[in-house]
Amino acid sequence: MDASDGLVRGMKVMNTKNDIMVPVGEQTLGRIINVIGDPVDEVGPVKATTHYPIHRKPPTFQEAIRQS
């Protein structure tokens, strides 16, 4: 999900066994971040303390209401 410059067929890579995580929470409100969680709004780093994987089940309506 990021630049692949320098990668070639047969090159050894390391599987981190971790999901791609993005910041979530109030610190992300109003911010513009890309799919891998990097800020692209030129405001500086996102100082979120909570991160969720990009591939996960969405919260139920009831869970979403409780979080707001």
C-alpha positions in Angstrom: 0.0 0.0 0.0 3.0 2.2 -0.3 5.7 3.0 -3.0 7.3 -0.1 -4.4 10.4 1.7 -5.8 13.4 -0.6 -5.6 11.5 -3.8 -5.3 12.4 -6.5 -7.9 11.2 -10.0 -8.6 12.8 -12.5 -6.3 13.9 -10.0 -3.7 13.7 -11.1 -0.1 11.0 -9.3 1.9 10.0 -9.5 5.5 6.4 -10.4 6.5 5.7 -8.3 9.7 2.5 -10.4 10.3 0.8 -7.1 11.2 -2.2 -5.4 9.7 -2.0 -1.9 8.1 -3.1 0.3 10.9 -4.5 3.9 10.8 -5.0 6.4 13.5 -8.5 6.9 14.8 -10.2 9.1 17.4 -10.7 12.7 18.1 -7.2 13.6 17.0 -8.1 12.6 13.5 -11.3 14.7 13.2 -10.8 17.3 10.5 -7.5 15.8 9.3 -6.8 14.3 5.9 -4.9 11.1 5.9 -4.1 8.6 3.2 -5.0 4.9 3.3 -1.9 3.9 5.3 -2.6 6.6 7.9 -0.1 9.3 6.9 -1.3 12.9 7.2 -1.5 14.6 3.8 -2.9 17.9 5.0 0.4 19.6 5.8 -0.7 20.2 9.4 1.9 17.9 11.0 1.7 14.4 12.6 -1.5 12.9 13.8 -1.1 12.5 17.5 -3.7 9.7 17.9 -3.1 7.1 20.6 -5.5 4.5 19.1 -5.0 2.7 15.8 -7.3 0.3 14.0 -6.6 -2.1 11.1 -7.8 -0.9 7.7 -9.6 -4.2 7.1 -12.0 -4.8 9.9 -15.7 -5.1 10.5 -17.5 -1.8 10.8 -19.1 -0.9 14.1 -22.8 -1.6 14.5 -25.1 1.3 14.5 -25.5 1.0 18.3 -21.7 0.9 18.8 -21.3 4.0 16.6 -24.0 5.9 18.6 -22.3 5.0 21.9 -18.9 6.3 20.7 -20.3 9.7 19.7 
